[in-house]
Amino acid sequence: MNKMMEAINKGFIKGYLAYKKAFSNRKGSQTVEYVFLVAGVIAIAALLKSVATDDLAEALRKKIEEFVKNS
């Protein structure tokens, strides 16, 4: 169990150092910001998908069909 905790701690430390290095380097900071933005959008999309019920999906489908017919 101690070896596992030690490995986890080393992983966190490596991750923190990579994070710190990316943000201290101007060239890498834009890439990191973009990655966080994309991850946030994916998380929001996943949340919306999990919340959406069949009734909501059907209502959205009807609204889209109505919009297309009226266009």
C-alpha positions as CSV (number, residue, x, y, z in Angstrom):
1,M,0.0,0.0,0.0
2,N,2.9,2.4,0.8
3,K,4.4,1.8,-2.6
4,M,1.2,2.6,-4.3
5,M,0.8,5.9,-2.3
6,E,4.4,6.7,-3.1
7,A,3.8,6.1,-6.9
8,I,0.7,8.3,-6.7
9,N,2.6,11.1,-5.0
10,K,5.3,10.9,-7.6
11,G,2.7,11.1,-10.3
12,F,1.2,14.2,-8.7
13,I,4.6,15.8,-8.3
14,K,5.5,15.1,-12.0
15,G,2.1,16.5,-13.1
16,Y,2.6,19.7,-11.0
17,L,6.1,20.3,-12.3
18,A,4.9,19.9,-15.9
19,Y,2.0,22.2,-15.2
20,K,4.3,24.8,-13.6
21,K,6.8,24.5,-16.4
22,A,4.1,25.0,-19.1
23,F,2.7,28.1,-17.4
24,S,6.1,29.7,-16.8
25,N,7.0,29.2,-20.5
26,R,5.0,31.8,-22.6
27,K,5.1,29.5,-25.6
28,G,3.5,26.6,-23.8
29,S,0.9,28.6,-21.9
30,Q,-1.3,29.3,-24.9
31,T,-1.4,25.6,-25.7
32,V,-2.3,24.7,-22.1
33,E,-5.1,27.3,-22.1
34,Y,-6.4,25.8,-25.3
35,V,-6.4,22.3,-23.8
36,F,-8.3,23.5,-20.7
37,L,-10.8,25.3,-22.9
38,V,-11.4,22.2,-25.0
39,A,-11.6,20.0,-21.9
40,G,-14.2,22.4,-20.4
41,V,-16.3,22.4,-23.6
42,I,-16.2,18.6,-23.6
43,A,-17.2,18.4,-20.0
44,I,-20.1,20.8,-20.5
45,A,-21.3,18.8,-23.6
46,A,-21.1,15.5,-21.6
47,L,-23.0,17.1,-18.8
48,L,-25.7,18.3,-21.1
49,K,-25.9,14.9,-22.8
50,S,-26.3,13.1,-19.5
51,V,-29.0,15.5,-18.4
52,A,-31.0,15.5,-21.6
53,T,-33.9,13.1,-21.5
54,D,-35.8,11.7,-24.4
55,D,-38.6,14.2,-23.9
56,L,-36.1,17.1,-24.2
57,A,-34.4,15.5,-27.2
58,E,-37.8,15.1,-28.9
59,A,-38.8,18.7,-28.1
60,L,-35.5,20.0,-29.6
61,R,-36.0,17.9,-32.7
62,K,-39.5,19.3,-33.2
63,K,-38.3,22.9,-32.7
64,I,-35.5,22.3,-35.3
65,E,-37.9,20.8,-37.8
66,E,-40.3,23.7,-37.3
67,F,-37.5,26.2,-37.8
68,V,-36.4,24.5,-41.0
69,K,-39.9,24.4,-42.4
70,N,-40.5,28.1,-41.6
71,S,-37.2,29.1,-43.2
